[in-house]
Amino acid sequence: MNMRSIPLNRSGQAGAPIRLLLAMLLLLSFTVAMIPYSVSAAQSVKPIQLRRMDGGSEWAAELKQPIRTAQGRLYIWIQDARSLFGEINWVQATNGSQVTAAYPGTFAVFKPGARSAVVNGKAVRMDHPALLLQNNRMYVSLRVVADLIRAEVRYDSAQRVITLTTYGIRYIVNADRDAEGLVWLDPRKQQLYIAKPGQAPVLAGTTHVKLDGYGYIESERLDAQNLLVTLKDIYGEPGLGTNVFKLLVHQGRLTLESKASYYGIRSTDSLSAYPGGLVFVDGSRVLLARPDGTVTQKADIGMMLTTDEAATVVYASDDALIVKLYNSQMLAAIDLRKQAGALLYKQLLPADEQEKIEASSRYSMDFDYVGDGLDFDRREGQTFYFTHIDAPETTYAWTLS
């Protein structure tokens, strides 16, 4: 075999080109050796992902703090738990000494690091702490969360993915989770639960609420005795239908409820209270009631105005109402003493303006449709004052006879 000779330098070693080649080979081998270690290191610090499956819905949680592991258990930051598991009301003591968790049928008190808890008034032993305090942040065990909402937790350690599957009831809860009056509605059994933050939920009663689509709840604490709950049920495609349910809870018991149905693009917001009491729109009727649920006045708007339109209430008193018909966006005045009503544009505006309003009513589904253009301004004695969109500096007056 013919072999080429490699010239040596005076020290008997290979020349500079060979030294450079050897150095390059050594560097390449070192780099290749490092690749598996780098991939492994990247995998070891990959954050744990959390998914929630609820009936036919599935979504990935956007966590502000990574999932923690301790003693073989998985923990979630309590603020992330509030966002992902809104049906549980979490209240953390200001000094960090304890956390309460409220959910229909369950009220639990946990202490950081403790392997015991008080659940529904009874001491319960656990195989791991429910709470973990790290870096001044409170973390709660995902196993505890799952037990509270009757869910299953599975952890794929290879993929580093936690899947929490809910099989039980999916309650509708307050949109404002810091509200003074907490509310849970079971849409299947139509049961309404209420609580104050840090207290156990109680059953207020069974409602007539039946959802046609997606519901969300807001609550208003009227006083220590009374809670007003508003539930909006959005349905249809593309969500133009709205059922508005109002539920009055007096001394912990459901005492009055109403339902108004709207279809369109206008606001469904309606006056809820006035100095003399509360306002409920129930079908074509407006009910005035005391905070204990006693109805003091009824006005059948549909019968008085000979219309099948739903209405919202703009003004209320014991003797009069100002309502707005939902589709036509016309204001009407209601005399509660006479049980009579009238469309205000016919009472206040000139004939040519009335004709324009009636001609434009065919475009009531347009976004820029303004109806009769009247806005309620104020009441002084028996006189009500209004302005018009085309004459904002002109005041129109209507007097309650």
Sequence and secondary structure as in RCSB ss.txt:
>XXXX:A:sequence
MNMRSIPLNRSGQAGAPIRLLLAMLLLLSFTVAMIPYSVSAAQSVKPIQLRRMDGGSEWAAELKQPIRTAQGRLY
IWIQDARSLFGEINWVQATNGSQVTAAYPGTFAVFKPGARSAVVNGKAVRMDHPALLLQNNRMYVSLRVVADLIR
AEVRYDSAQRVITLTTYGIRYIVNADRDAEGLVWLDPRKQQLYIAKPGQAPVLAGTTHVKLDGYGYIESERLDAQ
NLLVTLKDIYGEPGLGTNVFKLLVHQGRLTLESKASYYGIRSTDSLSAYPGGLVFVDGSRVLLARPDGTVTQKAD
IGMMLTTDEAATVVYASDDALIVKLYNSQMLAAIDLRKQAGALLYKQLLPADEQEKIEASSRYSMDFDYVGDGLD
FDRREGQTFYFTHIDAPETTYAWTLS
>XXXX:A:secstr
       B TTSSB HHHHHHHHHHHHHHHHHHHHHHHHHHHHHT   EEEEEETTEEEE   SS  EEETTEEE
EEHHHHHHH TTSEEEE TTSS EEEEETTEEEEE BT SEEEETTEEEE SS SEEEETTEEEEEHHHHHHHTT
EEEEEETTTTEEEEEE S   EEBSSTT SSEEEEETTTTEEEEE TTS  EEEEE     SSEEEEEEEE SSS
EEEEEEEEEESTTS EEEEEEEEEETTEEEEEEEEEEESSS      EETTEEEEEETTEEEEE TTS EEEEEE
HHHHHT    EEEEEE SSEEEEEETTT  EEEEETTTTEEEEHHHHHS HHHHHHHHHHGGGTTSTT  TT EE
EEEEETTEEEEEETTEEEEEEEEE  
